[in-house]
Amino acid sequence: MEENLAGDGQLPDERLLRLNRRWSEGGTGLLITGNVMVHAQAMTGPAGVVLDADSPLEPFTRWAKAAKSGGAAVWMQINHPGRQVFAEMPGVAWGPSAIRVDIGKQSKRLAQPVAMTEEEIADTVARFADTARLAEKAGFDGVEIHAADGYLLSQFLSPLSNVRTDRWGGSLDNRARLLLDVVRKVRATVAPQFAVAVKLNSADFQRGGFEVADAQRVIAMLAPLGVDLVELSGGSYESPAMSGRPADGRAP
Ligand SMILES: Cc1cc2nc3c(=O)[nH]c(=O)nc-3n(C[C@H](O)[C@H](O)[C@H](O)COP(=O)(O)O)c2cc1C
């Protein structure tokens, strides 16, 4: 879970270190961090951690060391929120299409996204790889690419938020292209023994959305790419199955 404990400069500070040291010393085998942003202009909230090419590495080295102090391995979850950003946050609101999150009367709290250009898509693939490379350099044992819970990669997968008519939208092969490109680029950037995991929705829990059969097909697409683990989640801000409240009432 996102810790919302970033200190100055969106960096991990003593509070995050203390938390991870305690979990590690408690005997955890594997710690997966809350989502770390790959783009400083695209934040899930004001106290999120950012790791990009401009970040000093030392706070991350200390974070990895604290998480491993009790013998645990630690993977960094890496994420781009896409359109799931609050309107009052500075920065960009990007999505596959210019479709705002629909949470009824509260929708205006979320930013109006713009449809990403080819350049912005390519830049985002590079950012995921940069963050993974820096996580490895800082001493993390792996990364988990966040492609669930309605964030950017999940938005591309879902026909409800992705109505593009180019090679990034339409068929499931096209909607999965961004996730697969990110996984390939990350895998090619890090060492073979560095773990690469994916968090994927089992379903959007919305009529006409990404369905269980789609998730099965995407997992089959991921299988040959050297993914070490797939964690299943479900839903989005529109249908928060990941916190037990899917809009369509089905069990997560
Ligand atoms: C406050 C809060 C923050 C969360 N942050 C993240 C996150 O950073 N990354 C993530 O993958 N899931 C996040 N989630 C979703 C939880 O990970 C998800 O609910 C969890 O997988 C459910 O696990 P459980 O079935 O063991 O309760 C968050 C949920 C809450 C309530």
The ligand as an SDF file (V2000), in Angstrom:
LIG
                    3D

 31 33  0  0  0  0  0  0  0  0999 V2000
   -4.6260    3.5970    1.2540 C   0  0  0  0  0  0  0  0  0  0  0  0
   -4.3810    2.5650    0.2070 C   0  0  0  0  0  0  0  0  0  0  0  0
   -3.2290    2.6510   -0.5620 C   0  0  0  0  0  0  0  0  0  0  0  0
   -2.9540    1.6810   -1.5320 C   0  0  0  0  0  0  0  0  0  0  0  0
   -1.8080    1.7680   -2.2330 N   0  0  0  0  0  0  0  0  0  0  0  0
   -1.5060    0.8210   -3.1490 C   0  0  0  0  0  0  0  0  0  0  0  0
   -0.2960    0.8560   -3.8700 C   0  0  0  0  0  0  0  0  0  0  0  0
    0.5270    1.7520   -3.7150 O   0  0  0  0  0  0  0  0  0  0  0  0
   -0.0650   -0.1210   -4.7440 N   0  0  0  0  0  0  0  0  0  0  0  0
   -0.9450   -1.1460   -4.9410 C   0  0  0  0  0  0  0  0  0  0  0  0
   -0.6630   -2.0170   -5.7530 O   0  0  0  0  0  0  0  0  0  0  0  0
   -2.1030   -1.2120   -4.2730 N   0  0  0  0  0  0  0  0  0  0  0  0
   -2.3990   -0.2610   -3.4000 C   0  0  0  0  0  0  0  0  0  0  0  0
   -3.5790   -0.3210   -2.7140 N   0  0  0  0  0  0  0  0  0  0  0  0
   -4.4770   -1.4250   -2.9890 C   0  0  0  0  0  0  0  0  0  0  0  0
   -4.1060   -2.6070   -2.0770 C   0  0  0  0  0  0  0  0  0  0  0  0
   -2.8400   -3.0800   -2.3330 O   0  0  0  0  0  0  0  0  0  0  0  0
   -5.0410   -3.7470   -2.3320 C   0  0  0  0  0  0  0  0  0  0  0  0
   -6.2160   -3.4090   -1.7420 O   0  0  0  0  0  0  0  0  0  0  0  0
   -4.4700   -5.0180   -1.7500 C   0  0  0  0  0  0  0  0  0  0  0  0
   -3.9520   -5.7480   -2.8190 O   0  0  0  0  0  0  0  0  0  0  0  0
   -5.5330   -5.8320   -1.0540 C   0  0  0  0  0  0  0  0  0  0  0  0
   -4.8300   -6.8020   -0.3100 O   0  0  0  0  0  0  0  0  0  0  0  0
   -5.6130   -7.7050    0.7080 P   0  0  0  0  0  0  0  0  0  0  0  0
   -6.5360   -8.4910   -0.1690 O   0  0  0  0  0  0  0  0  0  0  0  0
   -4.5480   -8.4750    1.3560 O   0  0  0  0  0  0  0  0  0  0  0  0
   -6.3270   -6.7570    1.6330 O   0  0  0  0  0  0  0  0  0  0  0  0
   -3.8750    0.6330   -1.7420 C   0  0  0  0  0  0  0  0  0  0  0  0
   -5.0300    0.5640   -0.9860 C   0  0  0  0  0  0  0  0  0  0  0  0
   -5.2900    1.5130   -0.0190 C   0  0  0  0  0  0  0  0  0  0  0  0
   -6.5440    1.3860    0.7890 C   0  0  0  0  0  0  0  0  0  0  0  0
  1  2  1  0
  2  3  1  0
  2 30  2  0
  3  4  2  0
  4  5  1  0
  4 28  1  0
  5  6  2  0
  6  7  1  0
  6 13  1  0
  7  8  2  0
  7  9  1  0
  9 10  1  0
 10 11  2  0
 10 12  1  0
 12 13  2  0
 13 14  1  0
 14 15  1  0
 14 28  1  0
 15 16  1  0
 16 17  1  0
 16 18  1  0
 18 19  1  0
 18 20  1  0
 20 21  1  0
 20 22  1  0
 22 23  1  0
 23 24  1  0
 24 25  2  0
 24 26  1  0
 24 27  1  0
 28 29  2  0
 29 30  1  0
 30 31  1  0
M  END
$$$$
